[in-house]
Amino acid sequence: MPRYLVEHYFPYGIAEFLAEKPVRALIEANNGTEVVWLHSYITEGHRRVYCLYEAASPEAIRKAARRVFLWK
């Protein structure tokens, strides 16, 4: 399966986002989809996160991102 590196930007930092959406819940949100999260890299300022995924297509990642980022 192809691998994709995706950049996410968090204006107030990743910690605020993760306080609302724990990592375990984010991983579980992708269960049963075409997207598998492999690893993330967080920049020194904690505002940019680079995530490595295996996915069938870029559109599968976009669909998963919409589900995760809009989920409350």
C-alpha positions in Angstrom: 0.0 0.0 0.0 1.4 3.5 -0.8 2.7 5.7 2.0 1.9 9.4 2.4 3.4 12.2 4.5 0.8 14.7 5.6 1.5 18.1 7.2 -1.1 19.3 9.8 -0.9 22.8 11.2 -2.3 23.7 14.7 -2.2 27.5 15.3 -2.4 27.1 19.1 -0.2 23.9 19.3 -0.9 20.2 19.2 -1.4 19.9 23.0 -4.7 21.8 22.9 -6.0 19.6 20.1 -4.9 16.4 21.9 -6.6 17.6 25.1 -9.9 17.3 23.2 -9.0 14.3 21.1 -6.7 11.7 22.8 -4.4 9.8 20.4 -6.1 6.5 21.2 -9.4 7.9 20.0 -7.8 9.3 16.8 -6.4 5.9 16.0 -9.7 4.2 16.7 -11.5 6.6 14.4 -9.6 5.1 11.5 -10.4 1.5 12.4 -12.1 -0.2 9.5 -11.0 2.4 6.9 -8.4 2.4 4.1 -6.1 4.6 6.3 -3.4 3.3 8.7 -1.5 5.8 10.8 2.2 4.8 11.1 4.1 7.6 12.8 4.0 11.3 13.6 6.8 13.9 13.9 6.1 17.1 15.9 8.1 20.3 15.2 9.9 22.1 18.0 7.2 24.8 18.2 4.5 22.1 18.5 2.4 23.8 15.8 3.2 21.5 12.8 2.8 17.8 12.9 4.0 15.5 10.0 2.1 12.2 10.0 3.1 9.1 7.9 0.1 7.0 6.7 -0.4 4.0 4.6 -3.5 4.5 2.5 -5.2 3.4 -0.7 -5.2 7.0 -2.1 -4.7 10.6 -1.1 -8.5 10.9 -1.1 -8.8 8.2 1.5 -6.6 10.3 3.8 -8.6 13.4 3.2 -11.8 11.5 4.0 -10.3 10.2 7.3 -9.0 13.7 8.2 -12.4 15.2 7.7 -13.9 12.5 10.0 -11.2 13.0 12.7 -11.0 16.8 12.7 -14.7 17.4 12.6 -15.4 14.7 15.2 -16.1 16.2 18.7 
